[in-house]
Amino acid sequence: MDEMLKNIDVTIVLTIIFGFSAVTFGVIAIIQARRAQKFAKQVATIQGAFKKPDIKIMLYNEEDTKNIILAFPISKDRVLEVPLMLSIKNDGDKTTKNVEVFLKIPKELHYSGFGNLDIQGAKKIKKFDGEVISETNHIHTVGFSFENLKPQQTLKLKDYISIRSDTSIESEVVATTKNGKDVKIKYSVDYAYVIDFTIMQDDYETLTRRFSLSIIDTSDMAIKEYFERRNKVAIERYKKDKMSSKKEIEKFYLIFSKHDNFIQESADLPIYQVQEDSLTGCKGLVIKDIYCYHIPALEIKCPLISSYS
């Protein structure tokens, strides 16, 4: 009986030892596998397997803003030609090759037709070509291509867009009540031009980016006064309609000129060019549904955007 118990004890001990060994070897195998995987990843990184281009499209050098507002004094007797600054940057760590860019822009923004793109800061860009590839009643589609864009390299382009009116419609309609009385109702509608970009490149997915372009008229008042008036109306509307506390806030970038000394291109044409070095800009926030603006650089505050610093 004692001999049998001894054999059982030995069996249990051996089982525990072998079980512990199996667990230990299993853990070691997992560690070795992870080390091998990590080593393989390091080798692949060194060889460039994980490197890739990261293309960014920007208007006025603003990476995280898709809404642009242009503020200029508008006159019926002239057309303002404003520089549209476009940047395409490779923010990745690998060269992108055989790049094709397609720009769709409203035809109304090209008063004299589409001109040649002005290339800036791109002396090392090879084989650049640009042309209008499609034209409808309302849209210009411009295509341009270049051979490659190296890591941290930026291609800067300049086009001129024509401004003849703002993107705000104000009107008045007469409505008849049930009692037969005529009531005048004033309304305003804000809209924006849409500019679309598509970028195609070898071995990587197609990229798209959409910008909205709004225009405000500052011929009758200063920029600060314009936004303060809009904010006053927005707050009154907010209080009157008892709108929900949930607000959709968007970023925007405001572009305006430091002076109004625009240069007339030709004595025979009412076209005046805004010089690039006169442009300045600042960031802001807007509550979409009521158009309440917050622009710290101009000391314009929207009390409904309290969290913005």
GISUL-V82383 format. One record per helix or strand of 2 or more residues. SS is the DSSP state (H for helix, E for strand). FROM is the first residue (numbers start at 1). TO is the last residue. Records with the same first field share a line. If there is no record, write none. Layout:
SS->FROM-TO ; FROM-TO
This chain:
H->2-47 ; 107-109 ; 223-241 ; 276-278 ; 296-298
E->55-59 ; 67-72 ; 79-90 ; 96-106 ; 118-120 ; 129-135 ; 139-149 ; 154-163 ; 168-176 ; 182-190 ; 193-201 ; 204-217 ; 249-257 ; 263-266 ; 269-273 ; 279-287 ; 292-295
